[in-house]
Amino acid sequence: MTTPVTNTNQNPAAASSGASSNSDAMSQLSGNFNTFLTLLTSQLKNQDPTSPMDSSTFTQQLVMYSQVEQQINTNTNLQNLITQGTTNLGAYATSYLGKAVSITNGNASLAGGSANWTYNLDTTASSNTLTVTDANGKVVYSGNGETGTGVHQFSWNGKDNNGNQLDDGTYTLTVTAKALDGSGVTSHVASAGVVSEIDMTSGTPQLLLNGGMEIGLGDIANVANVPAATN
């Protein structure tokens, strides 16, 4: 049985940048808090004994003191929750390593001169055009597709309409089926791949499939175990 590559990428630079930004904001807030505390203490020490500070004013300043302290604590707790949530999501994403996943956004990975899709037609069509576009939205292939109702397979060899072999990468299939009266026939496109890596570079887990296609957790329509290889 072939064991898929299981690399989990972390991004120390991104994490450091986020932590630095939060640290700067906290430092500024803490500085304002300390300045407020110093001024309040000085005001109490230098007040006129014969005319002490008005109790209502003093109470208002203590409330302000409390609000600043609460704001600092809230920001710290929120940052801890965000960090914990990101860590948990990354740990959850690793459960997809080595799994076969299906996606329904029309994308598929061209690897080794092969990209595969399935598409479903809700009703019989009189014509059907299959269009493949690259990551930039450029049409690289166009041809006739099946017109019968139901599920169909489309395997593309990675060559454009001029016979040029294209680079491996992510490509998108669009199905344009029409009925006899010219109305559109509803279609659904799907593809599949095996998760080989988890990329945490952006802070949000991205799954890398065989062939290099990257998808988010929300793109997954179905998950299955990879069948064991038979001798």
N, C-alpha and C positions, 0 to 999 in steps of 0.2 A: 504493500500500500504506500502510495506517495504522500509524504507529509508536507502540507503547504508551508510556505515561508511565514513565519510569525514574528514580524517586527512591529513594535509599537513605538512610534516616533513622538517625542516630547519636544517642546519648543521653549528652552530656558530663556531665550531672548525675549519672547513674547510675554512669558510669565514675569520676567524681571521688569519689563516695561510697565506692565499693569501694576505690579507691586510698587514700583518707583512713583508712578502717578498718584496712587493711593497714599503713599507715604508723604509725598509733598503736600497733598491736601490736608492730611492729618496734622502735619507739622505746622501748617498755617493756622488751622483751627486751634491747635493746642497753644500756639503762640498767642493768639487773641485771648484765649482762656486765661493764660498766665498773666497777660497784661491787665486784664480785667481784675484778677485776684490781687495783683500788686496795687492797683489804683484803689480798690476797695479797702485794703488793709491800711494804706497810707491815709485815706480819708478818715478811717476810724481813729487812727493814732493821733491825727492832727486836728480833730474836731475841737471846737470851743467847749470846755467843760460847763460853762455857764449857759451855753445854748447848744445842747447835743443834737445830733442828727435826728430829724423827724422819723419817728418809728415807721410810718407808712412808706417813706422813701427807702429806708433801710430794708424793709420787707421786700419791696419791689426789686431791689438790687440783689437780694438773696435769691429771689425767684429767677432772675436772669442768670445768676451763678449756676443754679440747678439746671436750667435749660441748656446752657452751654455744655455742662458736664454730660447731660443725657444725650446731646447730639453727638459728642465724641464717642460715647459708648455705643450708640446706635450704628454709627458708621463702621466701627470696629466689628460689631456683631454681623452686620450685613456682609462685610467683606469676607468674614469667616464662613458665612452660609454660601456665598458665591463660590469660594474655593472648594468647600466640601461638595457642593453640587457638581462642579466640574470634575472633581476627582471621581465621584460616584458614577457619573455619566461615562467617563473614560473606562472605568472598571466594567460597567455594563456592556460597553461596546466590544470589549475583548471576547465576550461570549460568542460573537459572530465569527471569530477566527476559524478558518477551515470549513465554514458552512457555505452551502450553496444558497444564494439568494436570488429572488426574482424581482425585477423592477419594471415599472410600467410608464416611465417617462419618455419612452421611445429611444433611449440611448443604448448602445451596445459597444463593447470593446473589440476593436480590430487587432488581432494578435496572430502573428505567423501566417498572415494572408487569409484570415477567416474571421467573419463576424456573423453572428446568428441571431435572428429574431423569430418570434411567432406573432401572428396577427389573426384577429378574429373578425369576420364580417357578420353582422346581425342578420342581413338578408342577402339574397343573390344580387349581384351587380352585373351590369352590362359591360362595364369597363373598370379597370383598376390600374392606377399608376403608383409604382413604388419609387420614392425619392429618398436618396441618402445625402445628407449634408454633413460637412465637417464641423469642427468646434467653432469656426468663425461664421457658420451659417451658409457657407458656399455649397451649392449643389455640385456633388462630385459624381453622382450616378443617378440614372433614371431609367426605369424599365417597366414592363407590364407585369402585373401580379395576378394571382388567382382571383376568380370572380364568384366562386361558389360559397354558399353559406357555411359558416363554421370556422374551425381553426386551421391555419396554414403555416408552413415553415418557410422562412426565407434565409438562405445562406449566401452571403456575399463574399467574393474572393478578394475584395480590397482594391479592385481595379476600376478606374474611372471609365467613362464612355469612350475614351480614346485608347484604352488598353494600358494606361500607365498604372503601375503598382504604387499605391499610396502608403504613406507611413502608418505604422501602428498608432492607435490612439482611440479617442472616443468619437463615435459617429452616431447620427440620429436618423431613424427611419420614419418617414411620413407616408401614410397610406391614404390615397385619394380615390375612393370608389364611388361610382355613380350608377344609379338605377336607369332603366330604360327611359323614364320621363325626365332624366337629367338631374333629379334630386340626389343629394348625397346619401351614401350608405354609411351607417355608423360602424366604426372600426375601433379595435383596441389593440395596441402594440405592447409586447413584452419581450424582455430578454433576461438572461441569467448569467451568473458568474460565481466564482468561489472567492471568498474574502481571504486575502493573503496578508494584509497589513492594516493597522489602525493608525491614522495620522492625526495627531493632536496639535499640529502647528498653529491652527487658527483658534485654538481653545475649545472648539466644538468638534467632537469626534467625526472623522471622515473615514469611510471604509474604502480601501483600495482593493479592486477586484483583479483577478488574473488578466493581464494585458494592460494594467495601469489605469483603468477607469476609476474615478473617484465618485462616491455617492454619499449622501447623508443618511442618517438613520430613518428620516421621514420618507425616503425614496423606496424603502423596502416594502414589497407587497407580500412576499412569502419567504420562509426560511426552511431549509431541509438539510439533513445530513448528507455528506458526500458518500455515495455508494463505495463500499470497499472494493479494491481491485481484485480481480480473480486471476489466478495463474493459468 
